[in-house]
């Protein structure tokens, strides 16, 4: 037992160096602060560290996990409740090693598992930006986690099993542009936090594999970036990938973002420089792709009454925007015929869109996006299931039917 405890202790301290408590004596240059602000945008820091209606970066937002709720910390330079007494070393240690100023281990709801790949230079720039903010005195609520998840010992064991600080070894860079894209996707962008599957302990399976992941308490599925059948973009033109990142839409591909990804585009990727947006696109296009399933689509096997009900609901509620044949309206409403989002094996995203609606983000490149209204109080579960079954089985589509129980379970999971 003592040997196991010593091993866990050692693994939790690997790579750490002594930290200095000395605060910067001089104000960082305007250029450094501006660069740090940009990098904080790339990392989407404000989205999590701002409570609804609260001051930017002052923390207090509850992040729900399968293990309880973790509340985000105050990143403003307040001495008592924020980063006012944090040195650059403390901040680097939090980013790189997942350890707070007082030595406590941080919960991986803060994605230090990805941020550990961020360079010291970039971490220092973000630190300089955060210190330039107006201080806000606001203590974060205590985490609402049950035992044993609330204990530092359990967290230490988790880290010993699933976290190794430092950059993940990667293949030889294809180009400088590819390397920059990899750095942004794997590090600050922390794309794997959503787009990778997780095991029963909440750790990403196989590391940053980007093979798709379910956001369980939100009931949204972040599709695989390594699959031509899901969200792979290897076959797209680079400018179309850039357009999706910067505007939330890729008209040439009849594609748009919704759900949690719409928030990412709004708060983060629309602010990417042209150079960084292209670097990310180049990297994503170079990811090894799983081939789409071969063979022709097969007719959906569903009761005739279900298909009749689905057709009627579609005609009444959907056809005006998406077209009688699911052809959509370019630049406004996506086509449903042959749409990868429609054909995903699990219908989570479709159920959420029908029940709760959704809009592409309002961005500089697409300031007035079209959207979909919610039907939560309009359609019964059986009607939602029927119309989704009809859409997934019409116009050459061949995805599995959706049952009323599928809809019920996904609706209840968000309560």
Secondary structure, DSSP 8 states (H G I E B T S, - for coil): -HHHHHHHHHHHHTT---------SS---HHHHHHHHHHHHHTTHHHHSB-TTS-TT-B--EEEETTEEEE----S--TTTSSTT--HHHHHHHHHH-B-TTS-B--TTS-HHHHTTS-HHHHHHHHHHHHTS----------EE-TTTTSHHHHHHHHHHH---S-------S-HHHHHHHHIIIIIT-THHHHS-B-TTS-BTTSS--S-EEETTTTEEE--TTBTTTT--TTS-HHHHHHHHHHSEEGGGTEE--THHHHHHHHTGGG--HHHHHHHHHHHHHS--B----S--------HHHHHHHHHHHHHHTHHHH-TTS--BTTTB---TT-HHHH-SS-HHHHHHHHH-EE---BTTBSS--EE---TTTS-HHHHHHHHHHHHTSTT-------HHHHHHHHHHT-
